[in-house]
């Protein structure tokens, strides 16, 4: 619309100008080579306009002839670049589909046509990686370092190749350089953080977390949890040589994340060692309210080391009140009840667990309970057999790796805070059996029982004879009725019935 209005305005101005010139007649005198030429003003203007157009056309033709070699070369380069980009596109498709031969062919063509263009170098490196040629890939990534636009890409490629070769020192160098150039690159910040954690440089890792948080690369919640994990790791490392500094770090970790199990268990034990039983109990109860864990239960029951088994049972029941119905709380009560030899309480808690979800620990505790309460080694062996097939209990899991102890980083990827308390994948029965055998549960039989003793077959009970009447055929011969005595007469009628377990 604007262009139409402008064009109409131009036509209007031209018409007005011509009208103005026509209303004011005049002439133009041209003297050339002794001759005089007189023209009216309007034809003169038309002549000059046509002459200008002719001169411009002639100049354009001359300029086109002079620029023809350059234009031909530019056209050739354009066609060459177009073919190169087509080769790059085909090569990327081949890399995505896993066709190493086609990717290599297209990458060679792209490098030949485009030279050291970033896309051509990237395709060349990816094709080399796909074909397993690490030297060629490193050469391509090293060439990328010379270009400012592709320097970070080259550093990432060299970082990956160094990790494949197992050169941790070179991998860290490339990660640090990439982090300096592009702090917003997630892989660079994660790699730099992982290397510092593996070297147990908790202060350096904390500085990286602070920088990422200040640049808003990670949200506040993630930064808070990562700080808590780093402080917990620092407290565990410095506990032996600097106990006061370790205690301060653990307190800060609990302030950031009250439900962090290793920090709460460590801090609870340390404070209880100083005699502040009330504060230690509150810290452990707060963590228990957020997540039930056997380490928290053990630390809570051991707050006062001089407590009797019955006192420990009372504290375990307090944990059950805080999280009623939780399997971990029931297991803690059952463990403490067995130690206190209150087998009825232990059986009540274990029965609820094995009816709902029988795990390895629950079956092992049932075996220990049967051994301590009834001494029935048949049931003990049966529960141990069930334990070898039962579902695994919760454990620390990070990237598919199961660990009995917490660690600040994942052993596979080096991710900070990668361990979570969850149910691991079900392992084969042999592995479960090995874990069951390694658990500290005593299954030695009492002295009065012999497990390997061959069971004795009870002898038949003698028949009791009762004279009832004489035979009519022979009055001197009484009629004898044999009444067999049962092998197991059962308990007397006036005796109370014996309570049997769930499995019985």
ABEGO torsion letter per residue (X at the ends): XAAAAAAAAAAAAAAAAAAAAAABBBBBBBBBGGBBBBBBAAAAAAAAAAAAAAAAAAAAAAAAAAAAAAAAAAAAAAAAAAAAAAAAAAAAAAAAAGBAAAAAAAAAAAAAAAEABAAAAAAAAAAAAAAGBAAAAAAAAAAAAABAAAAAAAAAAAAAAAAAAGBAAAAAAAAAAAAAABAABAAAAAAAAAAAAAAGBAAAAAAAAAAAAAAGABBAAAAAAAAAAAAAAAAAAAAAABAAAAAAAAAAAAAABAABAAAAAAAAAAAAAAGBAAAAAAAAAAAAAABBBAAAAAAAAAABAABBAAAAAAAAAAAAAABBGBAAAAAAAAAAAAAAGBAAAAAAAAAAAAAABBBAAAAAAAAAAAAAAAGBAAAAAAAAAAAAABBBBBBBBBGGBBBABBBABBAAAGBBGABBBBBBBBBBAAAAAAAAAABBBBABBBAABBAABBBBBBBBBBBBBBBABBBAABAABBBBBBBBBBABAEBBAABBBBBBBAAX
